[in-house]
Amino acid sequence: MIEVFKTNVCDRCDANMLIEQIQQSFFNYQVNFDLEDCDRILRVKCITGTIQSALLIDFLKNLGFDAEVLPDEIPFAGRSSIDTITL
């Protein structure tokens, strides 16, 4: 399972520290940050089982950072239907 979080992490040093802290506390999680994204993304993959989002958000809050789960969104590819047909 993969979960994506929006964060307020701005600095690569903070991101590296958080990666280390998360991986020490959540043994089955693989994590990375995309600080170039406008939402300063934290991606979390759980090798075995599900991600405990609320627990991880509280964990980050205790370290002084905010995070929220980004909803799954499927981009709209466009409309291919015809509104009216004239015979």
N, C-alpha and C positions, 0 to 999 in steps of 0.2 A: 504494500500500500504506500502511496505517496500523498503527502499533504503539502500545500503551499500556503505560506503565511506572509502577510504584509507586515513589515517591521519599521521601527524608527532607528535602526542601526545605520550609521552614516560612515563609520570609520573601519577600515580593513583590520586594524589592531583589535578593535572591539569584536568584529566578526570572528576573527581567529580565536580569541579568548572564549567566545560563546560556543564555537564549534567544539573546542576542547571540553568545556564544561558540560555541554549537552551529551557528548559521546561518553564522558565518564559517568554520567548519571543515568543515561538511557542507553544501555549497552547494545541494543539491537537497532539503534538508529544510525543512519548515514545522513549527514547534513552538509549543506553548502549554502552560501549566500550569493545573490546576484545584486550587488550594490549599485550597478549601472542602471538597473530597472527603476522606474519612478516609484515603485512600491517597496523598493529595497527588500527583495524577495528572500525568504528563508525556505528552502526546499528540504523536506524531511522524508526519508524513505525508511520504512520499518522492514527489516529483513524477515522477521517472524511475527506475524500478528498485525494488530492495528495500532495506529498512532493515538496516543492519549493527548489530544489537542488541548483540552482545558488544563491538564497538568503541566504541559509544556509552556503554555501561555503564562500560568502562574509562576513557573520556574524562571522564565525570562523577566517577569515583572519583579521578582525578588532580586534579580541582578540589575534592575534599573532600566529595563527595556520594555517597550510595548510590542505586542504582536496580535494579529487577528487572522483568522482563517479566511483565505480568499475563496469565494464560491467558484465552483466549476462552471465555466461558460463555454458554450460552443459557438464559434463565430457564425454569423448568418452569411451563407454563400450566395444569396441572391434568389430572386423569384423566377421560376421558369414556366409558370402557368399563364394561360391566355385568358384575359378577362372576358372578351366577347369574340364570338365567332360569327361571321356573316357568310351565309350560303347563297 
